[in-house]
């Protein structure tokens, strides 16, 4: 289990085979970006690219830049259009070219300021720019704070599927400032709970007790985010590059979820909304195939519904594009799907017993 040091901010330390970095969760961290980089990482570059998007940039980019520049670090602001459409090789190339035109080199570093799209895109740019430069993740959504900013997976989408091009590139520091969550619209705030509920399902059933109290969850964002980071970090420490099967547990709900997200056209569903549908499907399959008690499955689905997340798939999205996107997914090995199921809440495993017929039946069940 990673070291988790209580305080303000809460500090979670990840120790990997070739990397060691810290995730800080607290309030007011963005204004202390340069100080925290100096205190908690080995980065000593004097030039940084701050990569953000058109929604987050106007809110926080100047604060990050001011902190870095006050510490003598020249900053270059690069803003991409907000939305899943920016997760493309075209946009990665443009970010890298802007860094080249601005004079960044192998001694520079990159700050990814935004949600999951920016974190994945900018992290990938950092992985390939000059064969790799350090990256600091500053996630600004629940999805990115509890999940995508931690673990080093970076990448972009193609028309064939989600995250099919990418690289492992661990950040040198993650700053999860929960004050940024106050600016999220309700739909964006709620989508993050799909990943939180997923963590409860695969590793910590008691986390549902906190999540189900929807009236007070905003009062406890720092411990909630930190608890989820600790779950994700522990799994990453066990299986950094998804070679032993442990990290695959994080894909619970993502197999069908990514297929639905791709089939709906990127932008119709927020990521967490598509994952919610995948979680419902995986939960029902767990009841049918691995003995998950039905009342536990009902509890999981009810928690998703409590945050306004979809539990029914619209009828205008046919099965074929969902299955086609799944067939190109990284979770397939030698033509067989690795599907994460639950024995009980908090206990997950990877199964290869889910057939295409099972998937078709589950998709039919999602529509009613």
N, C-alpha and C positions, 0 to 999 in steps of 0.2 A: 504494500500500500504506500502511495507517495506520502511524503511528509506534508502535513497540513498544520500550519501555525496560525492559531487564532489571533485576532487583533484587528486593527484597522490600518491598512488593508489586511485581509486574510491572504496568506502566502501558501501556495501549493508548489512543491518542488518535484520535478520529473527527472528521474535518472535513467537514461537509456544507454545502450551499448556504446555509442559514440557521441552522445549529447547529454547535456545537463542544462535545464532551464527552469525558470520560475514563472508561475502564473500568479498575478496579483489581482485580487477581487476586492473592490472597495468603492468609495465615493471620492470625487475630486482628483482622480488619478491623471486625467488628460492634461490638466494644467501643470503637472509635475513630470511630464514625459521625459525631458532631458535628465532630470535628477534621478528618476527611477531607472533609466537606461544605464546611467553611470554606476548606480548602486547595485544593480541586479543583473548585469550582463557584462560580457567582455568586449562589447562594441566600443570602439574608440575612433570611429570615422569622423571626419570633419565635414562631410557632405552627405545629405540625405534626400531621398525622394519620398514625398508624402503622397501616397496614392489613395484617392478617395472617390466618391461618386457625387453626382449632381444633387442628391438629397442631403447627404451627410456633410459634404464639404462646407456649405454655407453655415452650418451649425457649429462645427468643431475644428475645421482646418486651421483657422487663424490662431486658435488657442495652442494647438500642437506646434505650429510654426514659430509662434512667439517663444514658447518654451525652448525649442531647439536653438533658435537664433540667439536667445539670451545666453546660451551656453557656448556660443561661438561656432555653431554648426550651420553651414549654409544649407538652405532648404529649397527644393524645387517641388512645387505643387503640381500634381498631375490628376486631372479630374476626368472620370469616365462617365458615360450616361448611366443613370440608375436603372437597375433591372437585370433580369437573368440573361437578356440578350447580350450583355457585355462580357459574359463568360465565353469568349471565343478566341481562337488563335489570332484573328485579325486584331482584336483589341489588345491582346498580349504583345503582339508585334509593335503596335503603336506605342504602348507604354514603354517598352524597351527602347524604341527609337527616340522617344522624348528624353529618356535618361541619357542616351548617347549624345543627343544634340545639346543637352545641358551640361555635358562634361563629366558625368559620373563615371567612375571606374571601379576596379575590383576592391578598392579600399573604401568605397561608399557603402551606404546601407539604405534599406527601404523600410518605410513605415506604412503598414496597411491599415487604413482608417475607414472602417465601415462594417457592413454586415457580411454575411457569408459569401456573397458574390465577390465583393472587393477582396476579402481575405483569400479566397481561392485564386482569383485572378492575379492579385499582386504577389501572393506567395509563389505562384508559378513563375511570374516574371523575375522574382528574386532568385529562384532556383536556376534559371537559364541565363540570366544576364551575366556576361563575362564568366560563364561557367559557375556562377553562384556567388551571391553576396548575402550578408546577414539580413534578416528580416525581423521586425518587431510587429506583432499583431495588436491592434487596438480595436477589438470587436465592439460594435455598437447596437447589436440586437441580441435577443435572448438566444436565438438559434446559434449565432456565432460565439456568444460568450460561453454557453454550456457545452458546445460541441465542436463546431468546425474550426475554431481558432487554435484548438489544442490537438496535437497528434501529428502534425506535419504533412497531412494530405493536402496537396494543392492541385489545381487543374481547371480545365475548361470543358465545355460541352461541344458536341458536334450534332448535326441533324440526326445522326444515328443513335445517340444516347447521351446520358448525363455523365460528366466527369470521365470520359473515355481517354482524354489526353491529359497527362499530368506528371507529377513527380513527388516523391517524398522530400520535403524540405522543412526541417523543424525550425520553428522560430527561435530567436535568442531570448525573447521575453514576450509575455502576453500581459496586457493591461486591460482588465475587464472593469470598466468604470460604470457602475450600475446607474449613475445619474443619467446616462445617455438613454436609458430605457424609458424615461419619463416623456421623451419626445416622440415615442412610437405611437402610431395610430393603433386603435384597439385590435384590428385584424392582425397587424404585424406583431403586436405584443403577444397575442394569443397563439399565433402559429408556433412560437418557440416552445410551447408546452408539449407539443408532439415529441420533441426530443427529450424533454424532462420525463414525460410519462414512459418513454422508451427505456430510459435509464432505470426507472423504478421497476419496469417489467423484467429487465434482464439481470439486475444486480441488487436492488435495494427496495423491496416491497414496502418498507416503512416510509419511503419517500412519498408514497401516495397519500399518506395521512396529511402531510403538509400541503400537497398539491390540491387535494379535495377541498381545502378551506379557501375557496376562491375569494372570500370577502377580505381576507387579511394578507394574501400572498404578496401584495405590493409592499407591505411593511417589512418583509423579511427577504428582500431580494439578494442582499450580500450573502447571508448564509445559504440561501437556496442555490444561487449560482455556484458558490464555492463547493457545496456538497456534490453538485453535478460534475464540476470540473474534477473533483477527486475521484469520482467513479470513472470518468473517461480516462483520466491520467493513469489509474491503476491498470486498466485494460491495455492501454498503450504501452505501459512499462512491461507488461507480460508478453506482448506480441506486437512490437513496433511496426513491422512490415507485413503483418497478416500472413505469417508463415505457419503458425502452429494451430490456427483456428480460433484462438481466443478473441482476437480483435474482430473476427467475423461476426461475433455476437452483437456488435454495434450496428449490424445491418438488419436487425429485427425491424420488420415493417418497411424496409427500404427496397426490397426486391421488387414487389409489386408497386410500391410507392414511386420509385424512379420511373417505372414503365408508364404509370398513369401520368406522371408529370411530363414526360416526353410526348405521350400520345395526345395530351391536352394542348400541346403547344406551349412552349415556355412563356409564362406570363398569365395563363389562365388560372393556374393554382399557385399560391405561394408554396415554397418548399414544404413547410410544415403541414400544410393542408393536404398535399399529395401523400406525405408520409402518414398522416392520420388515417387515410383510407387504407394504406398499406398495413398499418398497425391493426386495424379492424380485421382485415383479411388474415393476417398472420395469427391473430388471436383466435379467430374461428377455426382456422386449420389446427391450431394447438389443441383446442377442445376436441376436435374430431380425431386427430392422429396421435397425440402424445399425452393425453390424459389430463390436460389442464382442467381443473374443476370449473364447470360452467359459471358458477357464481363469481369466480375470480375473473373470468373473461368478461362477464357483464360489468364488473367493477371497473375494469380497464377501459372499456368502451364508454362507460358513463363519464369517466374522468375526461376523456377527449371531448365528449359532447358538452361538458360543463364549461369548456373554453371556446365554445362555438365552432369547434373544428368539425369538418364534414365526416359523417359516418356512412353516407349513402353516395354511390357513384352515379353521376348523371348518365342517362340512357343514350345521349348523343355521342358518347365516346365508345367506339366499338372495341371488341376484344382484340382484333387482329393487330392494330398498332401497339397495343400494350404488350402483347406477347412477343411481337417483333423486337421492340425495344429491350425487353427482358433477355431475349436471346443473344443480344450483343453486350449484355451487362458483364462486368468483371466477375460477378458471382457465379458464372457458369464455368465449369471445368470439364473438359473433354465432352462437351455437350450435355452434361448433367448439372442441374441447378443445386446449389447449396442454399437451403432455405432454413432460416433460424426459427425455431419453435420453442415453446415454453412447456416445461413439466408442471411448473407452478409459478406464481408470481415471485420474481427474483431469481429464478432458475431457468436458464436458457441453454440450448444446445444447437449444434448445426446438424441438420438432417439432409440426407439425399433421397428420402423416400417420397418426396412431394412430386407427383406426376403432373403432366400437362392437363390431364383430365381433372385432377384436383384443383388446379389453378382456374380452369374454366368454370368449374362448379362454384368456386369461391367468388369469382367475378360476378357470376349470376346472382349470388347471394348478396353482393354489395349493392346491387341495383334495386333491392326491395327493402 
